[in-house]
Amino acid sequence: MTASAFAAASGESLETVEVQGSREQMRKEIRTFVHQVTRLEGEFVGRWGVYNCPLVVGVSDEQAEFIQRRLVAIQDEVRKKTTPANAKCRPNLFVVITDDADAVLASWKERDPGMFRWKSRDGVSRSGGTGPVRTWHNAIVEPADGSASTGSRLTKGLPTNASGCPLRGRIEAGCWEHITAVVVLVDARATGKITLTQLADFLGVVSLSQIDLSADLGGIDSILRLFAQPRPDVPPAGLTEWDRAFLDGLYRASYSPMDQQRDIEARMVRALAPR
């Protein structure tokens, strides 16, 4: 674990983006972005079905509290709901900040191997690889109507999408993929000079959605570029309008879209390039 200090967080303003260029150009950029950071076309993009309860370790109590508060604030903003104050919850979002990421990971896998049963890109869970921040998402596919039906009972005799979910019509699928737990491992030695706000906002995006951290984001104005290679000269100071539009597109839908990527793209276009 590490007690390394990050830059002070108070008084920092979050960066915004001014939309320029044609709406069609923005649409193309959004389509590329969503395709890069999410899964194969037609597959689910997992989101939390319950409130996440963050636990941050490896930094000072003050820094851990700041990150936890910021993660909850981003969650509340995205879900348009307020997490109950002083509510006792069981941690399901674990953020570990350490100077020896490999040793921590090996030890944790030995103690709790079930937490790290991740699969490949077209599976349910995803590993973020070997960069400064690695993520593991555990998720389950559940019926969209909240029923308890699972497995073959979901799909028997019905047409399905790329994730094996039954289709209710031309635009709606019969199930969701809900994130149930996330582990985020931060290698403090590899993060470089960043502020606590930048780190917290980056963690907010990667914990609320199943992001491919190896995606090529080009020049997109997103906090996800914080650890891009090569490192941007001036990375975003925090969540950008682009990040907010993506998360809003993921969490705003009240039904399970048949093609979740296209639904997110359409919502992002309306947010970033309104007519």
Residue pairs with C-beta under 8 A, 6 or more apart in sequence:
1 57
1 58
1 96
1 97
1 98
1 99
1 104
2 58
2 59
2 97
2 98
2 99
2 188
3 58
3 59
3 60
4 59
4 97
4 99
4 188
5 60
5 63
6 59
6 63
6 194
6 195
6 196
6 199
7 193
7 194
7 195
7 196
8 195
8 196
9 66
9 195
9 196
9 197
9 200
12 195
12 197
12 237
12 238
13 237
14 197
14 201
14 237
14 238
14 239
14 240
15 221
15 236
15 237
15 238
15 239
15 240
16 240
16 241
17 221
17 240
17 241
17 242
17 272
19 26
19 272
19 273
23 269
23 273
23 275
26 269
26 272
26 273
27 265
27 269
27 273
29 220
30 265
30 268
30 269
30 272
31 265
32 218
33 217
33 220
33 222
33 242
33 246
34 246
34 261
34 264
34 265
34 268
35 41
35 261
36 212
36 215
36 216
36 217
37 211
37 212
37 215
37 217
37 224
37 246
38 45
38 209
38 210
38 211
38 212
38 260
38 261
38 264
39 45
39 121
39 122
39 210
39 212
40 121
40 122
40 162
41 162
41 259
41 261
42 161
42 162
42 163
42 259
42 261
43 122
43 161
43 162
43 163
43 260
44 141
44 163
44 165
44 176
44 177
44 260
45 177
45 209
45 210
45 250
45 260
45 261
45 264
46 124
46 137
46 139
46 177
46 178
46 179
46 209
46 210
47 176
47 177
47 178
47 179
47 208
47 209
47 250
47 251
48 75
48 178
48 179
48 208
49 142
49 176
49 178
49 179
49 180
50 92
50 178
51 75
51 83
51 89
52 71
52 75
52 92
52 93
52 179
52 182
52 207
52 208
53 89
53 90
53 91
53 92
53 93
54 67
54 68
54 71
54 72
54 91
54 93
54 94
54 95
54 207
55 68
55 91
55 93
55 94
55 95
56 63
56 64
56 67
56 68
56 95
56 97
57 64
57 94
57 95
57 96
57 97
58 64
58 95
58 96
58 97
58 98
58 186
58 188
59 67
59 97
63 196
66 196
66 200
67 95
67 196
67 199
67 200
67 203
70 197
70 200
70 201
70 204
71 93
71 95
71 200
71 203
71 204
71 207
72 83
74 201
74 204
74 205
74 208
74 239
74 247
75 83
75 204
75 208
76 82
76 83
77 244
78 208
78 244
78 247
78 248
78 250
78 251
79 251
92 180
92 181
92 182
93 181
93 182
93 184
93 207
94 181
94 182
94 183
94 184
95 184
95 186
95 203
95 207
96 104
96 108
96 183
96 184
96 185
96 186
97 186
97 188
98 104
98 185
98 186
98 187
98 188
99 187
99 188
99 189
101 134
101 185
101 186
101 187
104 185
105 134
105 185
108 115
108 116
108 183
109 115
109 116
115 136
115 138
115 181
115 183
116 136
116 183
117 125
117 138
118 125
118 126
118 127
118 136
118 137
119 125
119 126
121 212
124 138
124 139
124 140
124 141
124 177
125 136
125 137
125 138
125 139
126 135
126 136
126 137
126 210
126 212
127 134
127 135
127 136
128 134
128 135
128 136
128 206
128 211
128 213
128 214
129 213
129 214
131 187
131 190
131 213
131 214
131 227
132 186
132 187
132 190
132 191
132 192
132 227
133 184
133 185
133 186
133 187
133 191
133 202
133 203
133 206
133 213
133 227
134 184
134 185
134 187
134 213
135 182
135 183
135 184
135 185
135 206
135 207
135 211
135 213
136 182
136 183
137 179
137 181
137 182
137 210
138 179
138 180
138 181
138 182
139 177
139 178
139 179
139 180
139 210
140 177
140 178
140 180
141 150
141 154
141 163
141 164
141 165
141 175
141 176
141 177
141 178
142 150
142 175
142 176
142 177
142 178
143 149
143 150
143 154
143 174
143 175
143 176
144 168
144 172
144 173
144 174
144 175
144 176
144 255
144 256
145 174
154 165
154 166
154 174
154 175
155 164
155 165
155 166
158 166
158 167
158 174
159 166
159 167
160 166
160 167
161 167
161 173
161 258
161 259
163 173
163 177
165 173
165 174
165 175
165 256
166 173
166 174
166 175
167 173
167 174
167 258
168 174
169 258
170 258
171 257
171 258
172 255
172 256
172 257
172 258
173 256
173 257
173 258
174 256
175 256
176 256
179 210
182 207
184 203
184 206
184 207
186 199
186 203
191 199
191 227
192 227
192 231
194 226
194 235
195 237
197 237
197 238
198 223
198 226
198 235
198 236
198 237
198 238
199 226
201 223
201 238
201 239
201 243
202 223
202 224
202 226
202 227
204 239
205 211
205 222
205 223
205 224
205 239
205 243
205 246
205 247
206 213
206 224
208 247
208 250
208 251
209 246
209 247
209 250
211 224
213 224
213 227
215 224
217 224
217 225
217 228
220 242
221 236
221 240
221 241
221 242
222 236
222 240
222 242
222 243
222 246
223 235
223 236
223 238
223 239
223 240
223 243
224 243
225 232
225 235
225 236
226 235
226 236
241 271
241 272
242 268
242 272
244 271
245 267
245 268
245 271
245 272
246 264
246 268
248 267
248 271
249 263
249 264
249 265
249 266
249 267
249 268
249 271
250 260
250 264
252 267
253 260
253 263
253 267
257 263
